[in-house]
Structure formats: structure tokens, C-alpha cells
Amino acid sequence: MYKFSYAEILEDSSSEARLRERDAFDRALELLAAAEQAGPASSESRAAMLFLQRLWGVLIRDLVEASNELAPNLRADLVSIGLWVIKESDRVLNQTSQNFAALISVNRSIRDGLQ
């Protein structure tokens, strides 16, 4: 029978969570690339923006939880980034922006920072 320490289980859970987050960002980046190609008035754009808003909504809710163990400054920075992503995706949905490049760049940077 295998015995694992609580710390090992938590470490594995954290690693799995980061992997799921990376997968979610990979999906967001795929959708954003398709949206950029199709243009802001496309169904691809709408799908990408709604996915981004849901993704960042989940992340922000997690970041503001007292139980989140990230450093407070990092959490605040990530919440700010998330709010910007949500606002910018709203602008794309409303066709007042075509800023796909910035959305891709920011989300790629966040994805690449996940370990």
C-alpha cells in the first residue's frame, strides 16, 4: 500500500491545477487565433470572447478567496489583468475594438507563467 504525505498530495493537486489552467489558456489561445482570423463580427470571435470572460471570471473568483496562497501583490496584479481582459473582450464583442493581438499576448504570457 502506498502512503503519501499530506504535503505530497497538496503538491500533486497544485500541479494538476496548474496543468488544467494551462490547458484552459491553451484553449483560449486557440479560440483567439481563430477569432483573429475570422474578424470581430464572427461567431469565432464571440465564442473566444465568451470563453475568455468565463475563464477569467473563474480565475478572479479564486484569486479573491482568502484561502488562495499566492502572494497578495501577485493576486492583485492577476485580478487587474483579468478585469482588463474581461473589459477588452467586451469591447471586441461590442465591435468597438479589434485588439486580438493584445488579448493573445497577455493570455499567452499568463499561460507561460504557469508552472
Sequence and secondary structure as in RCSB ss.txt:
>XXXX:A:sequence
MYKFSYAEILEDSSSEARLRERDAFDRALELLAAAEQAGPASSESRAAMLFLQRLWGVLIRDLVEASNELAPNLR
ADLVSIGLWVIKESDRVLNQTSQNFAALISVNRSIRDGLQ
>XXXX:A:secstr
     HHHHHHHHHHHHHHHHHHHHHHHHHHHHHHHHH TTSHHHHHHHHHHHHHHHHHHHHHTSTT  S HHHH
HHHHHHHHHHHHHHHHHHTTS   HHHHHHHHHHHHHH  
